[in-house]
């Protein structure tokens, strides 16, 4: 199965990434990808870029070397209310796609499965969030079924993260649970590289194999089609605008 996009990629701006946007796009083009999302870490991550980085993404060409480039962020879940570390204005006016997940040393203080589940579901409810990153991270265990049901209700995507199998020991078991539950509830999944260097852009071998083994079909994978991604983002843009008007 060939996926058309990689929606979780970090650059040198993240502080622990090793490639520029130009290098990432060149690699994506060579590998036949049609779309990438540049999703550097949110402001609370140690080594994260200044907020200028995110607002200045308007200077990026929409298409580089034949590859569509989405302006995004991997934000940090900060609390059990689903708050993340970019302002609503930045999220609504500058970001095409918003990923959110748990990370160390960003201020999140939850300590239990119940805490983590509440926080992740609250982030799913956040109208500006599109994808929950590496929900199978064993350092932040959650009630998988409750999270999947919430993702279904709010039409959000849950990531199967290829890098988790090497950088987050013990992730396979939890990722497998998410994949099987996503299949059961027909929830959108997003299979991403979480690349921190250009050579790993589009690398999804382990995550894709897990998804296929769980019975997830191509039409259930958000980044199997750029058309599917575009429709998904337009829908959520409309939802967030309605939310903003109601405030």
Secondary structure in CASP SS format (residue, H / E / C, confidence):
PFRMAT SS
TARGET T0000
AUTHOR 0000-0000-0000
METHOD secondary structure of the structure
MODEL  1
X C 1.00
X C 1.00
X C 1.00
X C 1.00
X E 1.00
X E 1.00
X E 1.00
X E 1.00
X E 1.00
X C 1.00
X C 1.00
X H 1.00
X H 1.00
X H 1.00
X C 1.00
X C 1.00
X C 1.00
X C 1.00
X C 1.00
X C 1.00
X H 1.00
X H 1.00
X H 1.00
X H 1.00
X H 1.00
X H 1.00
X H 1.00
X H 1.00
X H 1.00
X H 1.00
X C 1.00
X C 1.00
X C 1.00
X C 1.00
X E 1.00
X E 1.00
X E 1.00
X E 1.00
X E 1.00
X E 1.00
X E 1.00
X C 1.00
X C 1.00
X C 1.00
X C 1.00
X C 1.00
X C 1.00
X C 1.00
X C 1.00
X C 1.00
X H 1.00
X H 1.00
X H 1.00
X H 1.00
X H 1.00
X H 1.00
X H 1.00
X H 1.00
X H 1.00
X C 1.00
X C 1.00
X C 1.00
X E 1.00
X E 1.00
X C 1.00
X C 1.00
X E 1.00
X E 1.00
X E 1.00
X E 1.00
X E 1.00
X E 1.00
X E 1.00
X E 1.00
X E 1.00
X E 1.00
X E 1.00
X C 1.00
X C 1.00
X C 1.00
X C 1.00
X C 1.00
X C 1.00
X E 1.00
X C 1.00
X C 1.00
X C 1.00
X H 1.00
X H 1.00
X H 1.00
X H 1.00
X H 1.00
X H 1.00
X H 1.00
X C 1.00
X C 1.00
X E 1.00
X E 1.00
X E 1.00
X E 1.00
X E 1.00
X C 1.00
X C 1.00
X C 1.00
X C 1.00
X C 1.00
X C 1.00
X C 1.00
X C 1.00
X C 1.00
X C 1.00
X C 1.00
X H 1.00
X H 1.00
X H 1.00
X H 1.00
X H 1.00
X H 1.00
X H 1.00
X H 1.00
X H 1.00
X H 1.00
X H 1.00
X H 1.00
X H 1.00
X C 1.00
X C 1.00
X C 1.00
X C 1.00
X C 1.00
X E 1.00
X E 1.00
X C 1.00
X C 1.00
X C 1.00
X C 1.00
X C 1.00
X H 1.00
X H 1.00
X H 1.00
X C 1.00
X C 1.00
X C 1.00
X H 1.00
X H 1.00
X H 1.00
X H 1.00
X H 1.00
X H 1.00
X H 1.00
X H 1.00
X H 1.00
X H 1.00
X C 1.00
X C 1.00
X C 1.00
X E 1.00
X E 1.00
X E 1.00
X E 1.00
X E 1.00
X C 1.00
X C 1.00
X H 1.00
X H 1.00
X H 1.00
X H 1.00
X C 1.00
X C 1.00
X C 1.00
X H 1.00
X H 1.00
X H 1.00
X H 1.00
X H 1.00
X H 1.00
X H 1.00
X H 1.00
X H 1.00
X H 1.00
X H 1.00
X H 1.00
X H 1.00
X H 1.00
X H 1.00
X C 1.00
X C 1.00
X C 1.00
X E 1.00
X E 1.00
X E 1.00
X E 1.00
X C 1.00
X C 1.00
X E 1.00
X C 1.00
X C 1.00
X H 1.00
X H 1.00
X H 1.00
X C 1.00
X C 1.00
X C 1.00
X C 1.00
X H 1.00
X H 1.00
X H 1.00
X H 1.00
X H 1.00
X H 1.00
X H 1.00
X H 1.00
X H 1.00
X C 1.00
X C 1.00
X C 1.00
X C 1.00
X H 1.00
X H 1.00
X H 1.00
X E 1.00
X H 1.00
X H 1.00
X H 1.00
X C 1.00
X H 1.00
X H 1.00
X H 1.00
X H 1.00
X H 1.00
X H 1.00
X H 1.00
X H 1.00
X H 1.00
X H 1.00
X H 1.00
X H 1.00
X H 1.00
X H 1.00
X H 1.00
X H 1.00
X H 1.00
X H 1.00
X H 1.00
X H 1.00
X H 1.00
X C 1.00
END
